[in-house]
């Protein structure tokens, strides 16, 4: 054995390295076993089998094929007009959906902004206030929008009001969480300087925190708008207004061509809004942050 290998430091290092490697291997094996068990249980609970999947795919393809309109070259414009016979009504409902998402995002951003500062550990010394704000945000974002929509439909009746409130509550919880995480990662030196000069809590937030976090808050707000556009179309299925309610009606009564027409309008609208939000984010905080 060489002198280097007999060095106690080297021997101890090699022993520690082997123990660390064996521990990693054991953790990997345990994780793999737990993951396999979770997959098996999930497949069993959901009754998923490849046989059922292979038998269902042709039916799915047949259903999707039925939603496609019959469009001929010689009767192209007439077929399009027949396909979109309800275009104006659907366009109004789609506009309602966008307005629901916009207002919910606006109210959610205001609520999240008010909640995020006391919910940030580095900005709130009072632990009780911090704890209450954190738990409120968790509860607000944990319950799905559809569940909120069902509750508000019972309380306020069928219509856009229920959808607006459902998306607003969920947006407040989600944005408060994201905003507070941004707050907790700021440079605290400006805060310390203002506190040393006698600034109060509100002045510290206004002059030391907001200038640092506003770009990221804007990014998260636009991202939430994209999510709310999609969610607003979904919660209409439970009577919360918007284009989703019309889509649910078409699916329920097997108006196949109406389904494809409405889905195409929703997809194009969401795509355009996503592109617009992306351009706004790039213009406001620069491409280097993405």
C-alpha positions in Angstrom: 0.0 0.0 0.0 1.3 3.4 -0.9 2.1 6.2 1.6 -0.7 8.3 0.1 -3.3 5.6 0.7 -2.0 5.1 4.2 -2.6 8.8 5.0 -5.4 8.9 7.7 -7.0 12.0 6.0 -7.2 10.2 2.7 -8.6 7.0 4.3 -11.2 9.0 6.2 -12.2 10.9 3.1 -12.6 7.7 1.0 -14.7 6.1 3.8 -16.9 9.2 4.0 -17.2 9.2 0.2 -18.2 5.5 0.1 -20.8 6.0 2.9 -22.2 9.1 1.1 -22.4 7.1 -2.2 -24.1 4.1 -0.5 -26.6 6.4 1.2 -27.4 8.0 -2.2 -27.9 4.6 -3.8 -30.1 3.5 -1.0 -32.2 6.7 -1.3 -32.5 6.2 -5.0 -33.7 2.6 -4.5 -36.2 3.7 -1.9 -37.4 6.5 -4.1 -37.8 4.2 -7.0 -39.7 1.6 -5.0 -42.0 4.3 -3.6 -42.5 5.8 -7.0 -43.4 2.4 -8.5 -45.9 1.8 -5.7 -47.5 5.2 -6.2 -47.8 4.6 -10.0 -49.4 1.2 -9.4 -51.8 2.6 -6.8 -52.7 5.5 -9.1 -53.4 3.1 -12.0 -55.4 0.9 -9.8 -57.5 3.7 -8.3 -58.1 5.3 -11.7 -58.8 1.9 -13.3 -56.3 2.7 -16.0 -55.3 -0.2 -18.3 -53.7 -0.1 -21.7 -56.5 -2.4 -22.9 -59.1 0.1 -21.9 -57.0 2.9 -23.5 -56.7 1.0 -26.8 -60.4 0.4 -26.9 -61.3 4.0 -26.0 -59.0 5.7 -28.5 -61.1 4.8 -31.6 -64.2 6.1 -29.9 -62.4 9.3 -29.0 -61.3 9.7 -32.6 -64.8 9.1 -33.9 -66.2 11.7 -31.5 -63.6 14.3 -32.6 -64.3 13.5 -36.2 -68.0 14.2 -35.7 -67.2 17.7 -34.4 -65.4 18.6 -37.7 -67.6 20.6 -40.1 -68.2 19.6 -43.6 -66.5 22.2 -45.7 -66.3 22.0 -49.5 -64.2 24.1 -51.9 -67.1 25.1 -54.0 -69.3 26.0 -51.0 -66.5 27.2 -48.7 -67.9 30.5 -47.5 -71.4 29.1 -47.2 -70.1 26.2 -45.1 -68.1 28.5 -42.9 -71.2 30.8 -42.4 -73.3 27.7 -41.5 -70.6 26.4 -39.1 -70.4 29.8 -37.3 -74.1 30.5 -37.4 -73.9 31.6 -33.7 -70.7 33.6 -34.1 -72.1 36.9 -32.7 -73.6 35.2 -29.7 -70.5 33.2 -29.0 -68.3 36.3 -29.5 -70.3 38.2 -26.9 -69.9 35.2 -24.5 -66.2 35.0 -25.2 -65.9 38.8 -24.6 -67.7 38.2 -21.2 -65.2 35.5 -20.4 -62.3 37.8 -21.1 -63.9 40.5 -19.0 -64.4 38.1 -16.1 -60.7 37.1 -16.3 -59.5 40.7 -16.5 -61.5 41.9 -13.6 -60.6 38.8 -11.5 -56.9 39.4 -12.3 -57.2 43.1 -11.3 -59.0 42.4 -8.1 -56.7 39.4 -7.4 -53.6 41.5 -7.9 -54.9 44.2 -5.6 -55.8 41.7 -2.9 -52.6 39.8 -3.4 -50.6 43.0 -3.2 -52.2 44.1 0.1 -51.7 40.6 1.5 -48.2 39.8 0.3 -46.3 42.3 2.5 -47.6 41.1 5.9 -47.2 37.6 4.5 -43.5 38.0 3.9 -41.3 36.8 6.7 -38.6 39.5 6.2 -41.2 42.3 6.2 -43.5 41.4 9.1 -42.1 41.2 12.6 -45.5 40.2 14.1 -45.6 36.5 13.8 -49.3 36.3 14.4 -50.1 38.6 11.5 -47.7 36.8 9.3 -49.2 33.4 10.2 -52.8 34.5 9.6 -52.0 36.1 6.2 -50.0 33.0 5.1 -52.8 30.6 6.1 -55.5 32.7 4.4 -53.5 32.8 1.2 -53.0 29.0 1.4 -56.7 28.3 1.9 -57.7 30.7 -0.9 -55.4 29.1 -3.5 -55.8 25.5 -2.3 -59.5 25.2 -3.2 -60.0 24.9 -7.0 -61.7 27.6 -9.0 -64.5 25.2 -10.0 -65.3 24.5 -6.4 -65.5 28.2 -5.6 -67.7 28.6 -8.7 -70.1 26.0 -7.5 -70.3 27.6 -4.1 -70.9 31.1 -5.5 -73.4 29.8 -8.1 -75.5 28.5 -5.2 -75.1 31.9 -3.4 -75.5 34.3 -6.3 -77.2 32.2 -8.9 -76.1 31.3 -12.4 -74.1 34.0 -14.2 -70.8 35.9 -14.5 -70.9 37.1 -10.9 -70.2 33.7 -9.6 -67.3 33.2 -12.0 -65.8 36.6 -11.2 -65.8 35.9 -7.4 -64.4 32.4 -7.9 -61.5 33.5 -9.9 -60.9 36.6 -7.7 -60.6 34.5 -4.5 -58.2 32.0 -6.1 -56.2 34.7 -7.7 -55.7 36.5 -4.4 -54.3 33.4 -2.7 -52.1 32.5 -5.6 -50.7 36.0 -6.3 -50.2 36.7 -2.5 -48.0 33.5 -2.4 -46.0 34.5 -5.5 -45.6 38.1 -4.5 -44.5 37.2 -0.9 -41.8 34.9 -2.3 -40.5 37.8 -4.5 -40.5 40.0 -1.4 -38.5 37.5 0.6 -35.7 37.5 -2.0 -35.0 41.2 -2.2 -31.9 43.0 -1.3 -32.5 44.1 2.3 -29.8 46.8 2.4 -32.1 49.6 1.2 -34.6 48.6 3.9 -31.9 48.7 6.6 -30.8 52.2 5.4 -34.4 53.6 5.6 -35.0 52.1 9.0 -31.8 53.6 10.3 -32.9 57.0 9.0 -36.2 56.6 11.0 -38.6 55.5 8.2 -41.8 53.7 9.3 -43.0 50.4 7.9 -45.1 51.9 5.2 -42.3 54.1 4.0 -39.9 51.1 3.9 -42.4 49.2 1.7 -43.0 52.2 -0.6 -39.4 53.3 -1.1 -37.2 50.2 -0.5 -39.4 47.2 -1.4 -41.7 48.2 -4.2 -39.1 49.5 -6.6 -37.3 46.1 -6.4 -40.3 43.9 -6.8 -42.6 45.6 -9.3 -41.1 44.1 -12.4 -41.6 40.6 -11.0 -45.0 41.4 -9.7 -46.0 42.6 -13.1 -44.7 39.3 -14.7 -46.7 37.2 -12.2 -49.8 39.3 -12.8 -49.7 38.8 -16.5 -49.1 35.1 -16.1 -52.1 34.9 -13.8 -54.2 36.7 -16.5 -53.3 33.9 -18.9 -54.4 31.3 -16.4 -57.6 33.1 -15.6 -58.6 33.3 -19.3 -58.4 29.5 -19.5 -60.1 29.0 -16.1 -62.9 31.4 -17.0 -63.8 29.2 -19.9 -63.8 26.1 -17.7 -65.9 27.4 -14.8 -68.7 28.2 -17.2 -69.4 24.4 -17.1 -70.9 24.8 -13.7 -73.0 27.8 -14.6 -70.5 30.6 -13.8 -71.1 32.4 -17.0 -69.0 33.0 -20.1 -68.3 30.9 -23.2 -67.9 27.8 -21.0 -71.6 27.6 -20.3 -72.4 27.6 -24.0 -69.7 24.9 -24.6 -71.2 22.8 -21.9 -74.6 23.2 -23.5 -73.3 22.1 -26.9 -71.5 19.1 -25.4 -74.6 18.0 -23.4 -76.9 18.1 -26.4 -74.3 16.7 -28.9 -74.2 19.8 -31.1 -71.0 18.5 -32.6 -70.1 21.3 -35.0 -70.9 23.9 -32.4 -68.3 22.2 -30.1 -65.5 22.6 -32.6 -66.5 26.1 -33.5 -66.5 27.3 -29.9 -63.3 25.4 -29.0 -61.5 27.0 -32.0 -62.6 30.5 -30.9 -61.4 29.8 -27.4 -58.0 28.4 -28.6 -57.4 31.4 -30.9 -58.3 33.9 -28.2 -56.1 32.3 -25.5 -53.2 32.0 -28.0 -53.5 35.7 -28.9 -53.7 36.8 -25.3 -50.7 34.6 -24.4 -48.7 36.2 -27.2 -49.8 39.7 -26.1 -48.8 39.1 -22.5 -45.5 37.7 -23.6 -44.7 40.8 -25.6 -45.8 43.0 -22.7 -43.5 41.1 -20.3 -40.6 41.4 -22.7 -41.1 45.2 -23.1 -41.5 45.8 -19.4 -38.6 43.8 -17.9 -36.5 42.7 -20.8 -35.9 39.3 -22.4 -32.8 38.7 -20.3 -35.1 37.8 -17.4 -36.8 34.9 -19.2 
